[in-house]
Amino acid sequence: MNTEKELLDLISQRTGYEADKIQPRMDFEHDLNISRAELIEFVSSVEDRFNISFADEQLDRIKSVGDLTNLVLDHLGVIN
C-alpha cells in the first residue's frame, strides 16, 4: 500500500469520511471536525504507525490533510 493511501485510510477511520472524498486542502478542524487536541493525538498515532517523530514546531504547522501528508512523506524520504 502506498503511504498517501494508507494515511488517507487512517484519516478516514478517524473521521468517518470516505478516503476517496478526503482532499489535501481539507482543514482538520474546519472541514473534518477534528479539534487541535484530537489532531495531536491522531498525529501521535501516525508517528507510531510510520515509525517517525515530528518536532513540536512541525506539529504547529499541521492544519490540513496536505500539511500532514507532506510532513509524513518528507520524514520518510518519499518524493512527492
Residue pairs with C-beta under 8 A, 6 or more apart in sequence:
1 9
3 50
3 72
3 73
3 76
3 78
4 69
4 73
5 19
6 49
7 46
7 68
7 69
7 72
8 19
8 20
8 22
8 65
9 19
10 42
10 45
10 46
10 49
11 17
11 19
11 22
11 32
11 42
11 65
12 18
12 19
12 22
14 34
14 42
15 22
15 32
15 33
15 34
17 32
22 32
22 65
23 65
24 64
24 65
24 66
24 69
25 64
25 65
25 66
26 32
26 64
26 65
27 63
27 64
28 34
28 39
28 62
28 63
28 64
28 65
28 68
29 35
29 36
29 39
29 63
32 65
34 42
39 62
40 59
43 54
43 59
43 62
43 68
46 68
46 72
47 53
47 54
50 72
50 75
50 76
52 72
52 75
52 76
53 75
54 71
54 75
58 71
61 67
61 71
62 68
62 71
69 80
70 80
73 79
73 80
74 80
